[in-house]
Amino acid sequence: MAVDVIAIIRELLFGHDCVVVPGFGGFIGNYTPARIDKSTGTFYPPVKQISFNTNLNHNDGLLVGRISITSKINYGDARNIVEEFVTGLRKKLEKGEKVVFDNIGSFVNNQEGNVQFDPDRNVNYHLDSYGLEPFQCLPLEGYDVRKRIIRHLEKDPVKQASIRKVLWRAAVIIPLLSLLVVVPLKTDLFKAKVEITTMNPLVTAEFENNKKAVDEGNNIDVPKKEEKAKLISDETTASEVVTPVLSETNTYFVITGSFKSKENADSQVNILKDEGFSPEIVTAGNGFYRVCAMICSDLNTADIKKDSIAKKFPGTWISRKK
């Protein structure tokens, strides 16, 4: 049965950050945010660039399992297909031939006999950037801001109000202000008057009772010193209760490996602990166990930590929490 292994690898790269070809190496997806090239005025969308690591050659079951499902064959036959595929690749590379993975990249053996990978930078495996293409936004030409300034200066100046009109307005406004100051504020001029327009005697009686209660407002009991102190204490206690506000931040995991077996993941956790890290195991959506060396709150810090850890743990990549 002919199985297009390269097509299955491309399909897995869209949904996974690491795809391992057992016995050959692993493809790693590295996230790069959107950027602007100021020299050319070009805007680039976010991308997931593909790199290759020959040290990631253990069988994590991802590729073999997908071939088994899509081709409807058992796991052993799918594993044999991958082994034959890798054997053919190595023979071509040993002969000095160039091996091309369509829309992924190409492989050649360098002078030292090591596999060298050249990625295809025209393909974006970041699903959130589907349909987005780089575009240019050049500054407008032929626009002279000096013309706009000159045109603005040529406008007629705003006419100032004549002194005669100002004096006339002052002669009207000043007597009115003086009248308002002279009128006593304790007169009935500013008191609100209520008119009863209902013919219902019950409503009239209720209004009279309410009016009497308002007039007797001076008879309202004033709290004693002990009661006032208690009220102040209660208000102080209530004001000290602060409801915490939760803030959502982006989380970036520095992943050193992804394993199908829990035992293999625990083994790498122990190695990281010996190196002074505080690792933890994160379960991926596909059931694999990812070993997280550390968690960072921003991408720049995660990228610096990744480069440092990759010296001892090749193939380390960054995974963003969604």
RACORWO-V383138 format. One line per field, one symbol per residue. phi: phi as a letter, one per 40 degrees, with the letter a starting at -180 (. if undefined). psi: psi as a letter, one per 30 degrees, with the letter a starting at -180 (. if undefined). burial: b if it has 16 or more other ideal C-beta (glycine too) atoms within 10 Angstrom, else e. Layout:
phi=???
psi=???
burial=???
//
This chain:
phi=.cbcccccccccccbbcabbcdgbibcbcbcbccabcccbgbbbccbbcbbbbcccbcccgccccccccccfbccccccccccccccccccccccgccbbbdgbibbaccccgccbbbccccbbccccbcgcbcabbcccbgbbcccccccccccccccccccccccccccccccccccccccccccccbccbbbcbccccccccccccccccccccccccccccccccccccccccccccbccbcbcbcbbcccbabbccccccccccccccccgcbcabbccccgcbccbcabbcbcccccccccccccbbdgcbbbccc
psi=kkkjeeeeeeeefffkfkjkjkfelkkkkkkklklkjfefhkkklkljkklkjffigljffeeeeeeeeefhlleeeeeeeeeeeeeeeeeeeffglkkkjkgealklkafgglkkkjljgfkjgjefgkfklklkjklklgjjfeeeeeeefflklkkkkleeeeeeeefeeeeeeeeeeekkfflgegkkkkkkglgjfeeeeeeeeeeeeefgffgkkkkleeeeeeeeeeeeeeffjkjkkkkklkkkkjkflkkekeeeeeeeeeeeeffglillkkklfgfljkjjelklfleeeeeeeeeeefefikgklkkkk.
burial=eebebbebbbebbeebbbbbbbebbbbbbebeeeeeeeeeeeebbebbbbebbeebeebbbbbbbbbbeebeeeeeebbebbeebbeebeeebeeeeebebeebbebbbeeeeebebeeeeebbbbeeeeeeeeeeeeeeeeeeeeeeeeeeeeeeeeeeeeeeeeeeeeeeeeeeeeeeeeeeeeeeeeeeeeeeeeeeeeeeeeeeeeeeeeeeeeeeeeeeeeeeeeeeeeeeeeeeeeeeeeeeeeebbbbbbbbbeeebbeebbeebeeeebebeebeeeeebbbbbbbebeeeeebbebbeebeeebebbbbbeee
//
